[in-house]
Amino acid sequence: MRLSRRASWFLLAFGAWSWFVWITFVRNLWKDSSGLAFEDGDPTAYFWVHLLLAVTSFALGTAIGLLGLRGLRANQRQDPLS
């Protein structure tokens, strides 16, 4: 199966966006002072659940971005002049 250039760029952009959003979220989660993420200096269940969500999203964002990158490379090999 060959991905179109448009689909490949979309997948690559989705992967990059996922990393940007979740890195920002984890950074904010780590600095949380509201008591949701840390209680008396110890991580709460809220922290662990959201950290797991972030790690899962990193993995999925990476996989999706790599699919887009592979699609772009395959298009370049098949159409070197366009």
N, C-alpha and C positions, 0 to 999 in steps of 0.2 A: 504494500500500500504506500502510495506517495502522498505526502501532505502538500497542500498548496502553499505558496509563499505567504499568503495572507494568514492562513491557519498557523503556520510555523511561527510567524512574528507574534501572533496573538498568544500562543503557548509560551513563548519566550518572555513576553511582557508580563503574562500572568505569573510566571515563576519569579521574576524580579520583583513584581509588586507584592507578592506573598512574603518574600524575604524582607522587604522594606517595612511592611505593616507589622509583621510579627516581631521583628527586631525592636521596633519602636515600642510595641506593647510590652515585651519582656523587660526592656529598659525601664519603662514606667512602672511595671509590676515590682521590679527589684527596689525601686526608690519609694514605693508606696509607704505613706505615713498615716493613712486613714485607719489602719487596724485590720483591713481586709486580708492583706497578704501576710502580715507578720503580727503576731501577738506576743508581747514581751520578748521580742527578738527571735522567736521561733516561727518557722513557716506554718501557715494554716492550710486546711484542706483546699480553700480557695486558691492559694498559691500553687499547690501541687497539681490541681486539676487544670489550671490555666497554663502552667508550664508544660504539662503533657499535651494540651491542645497546640501550644506553640511549636513544640518539637515535632508533632505530627504534621503540622502545616509546613514546617521547614522541609521535612522529608518529601511531602507531596509537591510542594512548590519546586523543589530541586528536580524531582522526577519529571514534572510537567515542563519545566524550563529546558531540561536536557532533551526531551522529545522535540521541542521546538527548535533547539539548536541542531539536532540531527536532521530535522526536516530541511532547515536552511542549507546545511552542508550538502545534503543530497541534491537539492535544487541547483546549487552552484556547480556540482560535478556534472549534472546532466545538461545544464545550460550555461556554459562558461562565458559566453559572450553577452548574455542578457542581464 
